[in-house]
Amino acid sequence: MRLIKAVSHILAIVMLFAAAHPAFGQETVTSYGGALLADTCSTSVNDVALTGDSVKNVKKPSVIQRVLDYFARSNEEKPHKRFDFSILGGPHYSSDVKLGLGLVAAGLYRTAPGDTVTPVSNVSLYGDVATSGFAMVGIRGNHIFRNDRRRIDYDLYFSSFPTKFWGIGYDNGVKGSNETDYKELTVDFTANFTWQVLPNLYVGPSAQVSYVDARNVENPLMWQGGPLRTTTIGLGGVLRYDTRDNLTATTRGWMLQAEQRFCPRFLGNGNNAFSFTRLTASTYVPVWRGCTLALQARAVYNYGNVPWSMMSTFGGNSTMRGYYKGRYRDKAEADLTVEFRQHLWHRIGMVVWGGVATVAPSPGSMRLSRLLPNCGIGYRWEFKRLTNIRVDYGIGRGCSSFIFSINEAF
């Protein structure tokens, strides 16, 4: 109930902000009153009174027409607006969360007016509730300072999710009989603050605070005596080489990133003191007109006394779409995805992808025979410039899933 109330509060704040934002209000007045005002100004003085009566008799656009007009213009570039803000909401269906209702408030902005060289910053407020009992509210974004000298990447979310657990390790994940129902409550905050030290090269500190509580557990034995409630606090650093043309709908460039995070006992991690290393390589290559080949490879290794909630995994709405997130989890994980993104017509596009992934106790114990396949197809609609709404259908070994989300998977 608290999470649902939190969702309501966030959405109320978003609505109030949209109503109070001067640029937002000005755009509405201009859209529906601009043509009438122009016609009035073009008449003679003697016709002003008649023109005023005519304006009064003009039928105002219906609510449905206003909504359609709003979305018809939502992806237009608005250089006069320092903060380009739009709201999208509606029903969706996912194999994991079932029928749901989501709302996304997305904003694009530049930290320096008139600066067309620095990549555009972005922020998204999102909320979701579903018939399965799933509820989530969060905020994420990338804030880019003037001349791209510094960047802040952040993600904060709260979720309540009736989900499943199969245990730790590839062998446990393969066994369908291990499936255990439980409710997972999560509060997670992650942030990176980086400086540009050389052209396209960024370095800086990173931090994560994560609280996970497993409740209503069907079979606690699957946790092998480990705590059902975990708190993780980690500090570390990130090194990134980034030549992408933009961060949300990339069409060309590279992104190479190395993350190292430490979660020692003295930060409050108790007996679950551990560290992890994550390597990510992404490249984007124009293939033909309107088509981009996107490729991403990741490798993650946790070492130490890693809690179940922080084990490396894949699945969900970003990596290996179609797999149930958390079904396969262990200390080490690696995955590879190749995706073709094709613009079709106006604001519509589609994607197809394929990939493989696996988990293991350590990088040296990974085996080709344990690679899990993945493929899928997706629909894209340009909600805003450089911001796509996506509906994906992913297929894995013995599983499949629909995904509804904002921005590309990587």
Secondary structure, 3 states (H helix, E strand, C coil): CHHHHHHHHHHHHHHHHHHHCHHHHHHHHHHHHHHHHHHHHCCCHHHHHHHHHHHHHCCCCCHHHHHHHHHHHCCCCCCCCCEEEEEEEEEEEECCCEEEEEEEEEEEECCCCCCCCCCCEEEEEEEEEECCCCEEEEEEEEEECHHHCEEEEEEEEEEEEEEEECCCCHHHHHCHHHCEEEEEEEEEEEEEEEEEEECCEEEEEEEEEEEEEEECCCCHHHHCCCCCEEEEEEEEEEEEEECCCCCCCCCCEEEEEEEEEEECHHHCCCCCCEEEEEEEEEEEEEEECCEEEEEEEEEEEEEECCCHHHCEECECCCECCCCCCCCCEECEEEEEEEEEEEEEECCEEEEEEEEEEEEECCHHHCCHHHCEEEEEEEEEEEEECCEEEEEEEEEECCEEEEEEEECCCC
